[in-house]
């Protein structure tokens, strides 16, 4: 049975050089009308966690959230999924330094007009600033990673760095950690703590 994950996998294979026929068929079967283009899997975890926390089923709403494996792929995905491809509405979430890739690839003249929501540094930085370092450290402890964190901050490269920068780096140091904390940090947010890029993205869908 076709589901949104299968469609996402099909799109990824298409972007890697496969056929677009199956993606078109699956999009029609699922009623997909919007694609949210994300840089990676940690962003996917965060967006899905926020939607679930708000009681929203994006797949049932016709929205597919697509991690592209890096912002440099946005042109390829926009070509496949946008007006010249499947004709889906395109929404993006990106880091500030990656916004030029989105600006070059998403034409504001397209209808429906694409929207791009920009994190000041990156999504992890937005979430750490929203929750505060003390709350993040508590989450790290709850995840049984306190010893790893304490070892990390004793490294010479971390001496003198602000706590939020240390936490941001720690979250990115181990494979899979960014994805896990992308979900955990969003789940820890109070409604009034949700960073604007995430809040605005979900409100646009």
KEKOL-188844 format. One record per residue (C-alpha): x, y, z; residue in one letter. Coordinates in steps of 0.02 Angstrom, whole numbers, padded with zeros to 5 digits, always signed. Layout:
<rs>
XYZA
...
</rs>
This chain:
<rs>
+00000+00000+00000X
+00067+00171-00048X
+00100+00291+00096X
+00189+00457+00115X
+00354+00375+00164X
+00351+00271+00007X
+00317+00427-00094X
+00462+00517-00008X
+00578+00371-00046X
+00520+00372-00227X
+00556+00558-00242X
+00730+00531-00169X
+00764+00393-00297X
+00698+00507-00436X
+00814+00647-00380X
+00958+00523-00388X
+00922+00487-00571X
+00776+00366-00569X
+00610+00376-00660X
+00478+00505-00614X
+00330+00399-00667X
+00305+00311-00499X
+00317+00476-00404X
+00181+00554-00512X
+00067+00403-00488X
+00095+00400-00300X
+00067+00588-00282X
-00101+00570-00367X
-00151+00420-00262X
-00104+00509-00099X
-00174+00679-00148X
-00008+00766-00118X
-00017+00951-00159X
+00126+01026-00056X
+00308+00978-00030X
+00410+01048+00114X
+00593+01051+00063X
+00714+01026+00208X
+00902+01014+00215X
+00911+00852+00316X
+00838+00720+00428X
+00853+00819+00590X
+00742+00954+00513X
+00619+00818+00462X
+00614+00752+00641X
+00581+00926+00709X
+00443+00970+00585X
+00356+00803+00610X
+00367+00819+00800X
+00291+00993+00797X
+00150+00939+00683X
+00113+00787+00791X
+00114+00896+00947X
-00018+01007+00866X
-00124+00857+00821X
-00094+00875+00635X
-00071+00733+00511X
+00024+00817+00370X
+00014+00664+00257X
-00175+00660+00273X
-00175+00846+00231X
-00082+00813+00068X
+00087+00877+00129X
+00250+00782+00104X
+00402+00836+00204X
+00558+00799+00102X
+00738+00797+00170X
+00852+00834+00023X
+01022+00787+00095X
+01085+00966+00088X
+01029+01136+00025X
+01130+01120-00135X
+01000+00994-00195X
+00855+01115-00187X
+00864+01158-00372X
+00847+00976-00421X
+00702+00943-00302X
+00614+01105-00352X
+00627+01053-00534X
+00552+00882-00499X
+00415+00934-00379X
+00374+01114-00430X
+00282+01187-00581X
+00391+01102-00711X
+00375+00933-00624X
+00233+00869-00517X
+00158+01043-00497X
+00162+01041-00308X
+00165+01195-00199X
+00341+01214-00127X
+00385+01270+00049X
+00563+01277+00117X
+00651+01283+00285X
+00836+01323+00284X
+00984+01393+00378X
+01027+01575+00349X
+01188+01534+00257X
+01095+01416+00139X
+00958+01538+00091X
+01043+01590-00073X
+01020+01411-00138X
+00833+01425-00105X
+00823+01601-00177X
+00902+01542-00340X
+00793+01387-00353X
+00619+01443-00297X
+00545+01572-00414X
+00429+01693-00321X
+00327+01708-00480X
+00272+01526-00469X
+00092+01495-00423X
+00061+01450-00285X
+00203+01562-00228X
+00339+01467-00135X
+00378+01513+00044X
+00548+01497+00128X
+00569+01508+00316X
+00745+01546+00376X
+00831+01496+00539X
+00951+01629+00605X
+01098+01509+00612X
+01020+01337+00599X
+00872+01246+00674X
+00972+01175+00819X
+01028+01350+00866X
+00848+01411+00859X
+00791+01270+00974X
+00934+01293+01098X
+00899+01479+01113X
+00713+01445+01133X
+00735+01319+01274X
+00892+01389+01356X
+01053+01294+01394X
+00996+01234+01566X
+00842+01147+01493X
+00947+01071+01354X
+01071+01002+01480X
+00927+00925+01576X
+00867+00840+01416X
+01044+00777+01385X
+01046+00705+01561X
+00874+00626+01535X
+00943+00543+01379X
+01083+00465+01484X
+01216+00567+01393X
+01274+00673+01540X
+01445+00587+01547X
+01471+00610+01360X
+01423+00794+01377X
+01541+00822+01524X
+01683+00739+01428X
+01644+00846+01277X
+01650+01014+01368X
+01821+00970+01443X
+01897+00961+01270X
+02021+01104+01239X
+01925+01161+01085X
+01772+01196+01193X
+01859+01302+01325X
+01791+01478+01329X
+01650+01445+01206X
+01474+01502+01256X
+01366+01362+01325X
+01239+01369+01184X
+01379+01349+01056X
+01448+01200+01150X
+01276+01120+01154X
+01249+01152+00970X
+01415+01069+00929X
+01383+00923+01047X
+01217+00885+00964X
+01305+00872+00796X
+01453+00765+00849X
+01379+00590+00844X
+01287+00506+00701X
+01100+00507+00731X
+01109+00628+00877X
+01047+00779+00778X
+00896+00681+00720X
+00854+00620+00895X
+00875+00790+00974X
+00780+00874+00833X
+00628+00779+00894X
+00665+00789+01080X
+00695+00977+01084X
+00535+01014+00989X
+00436+00902+01105X
+00507+00999+01254X
+00448+01168+01188X
+00304+01259+01270X
+00181+01330+01142X
+00252+01505+01163X
+00431+01444+01141X
+00418+01378+00963X
+00546+01469+00855X
+00467+01583+00725X
+00531+01488+00572X
+00450+01326+00631X
+00291+01412+00690X
+00272+01508+00528X
+00309+01355+00421X
+00174+01251+00505X
+00051+01396+00497X
+00080+01406+00308X
+00027+01227+00279X
</rs>
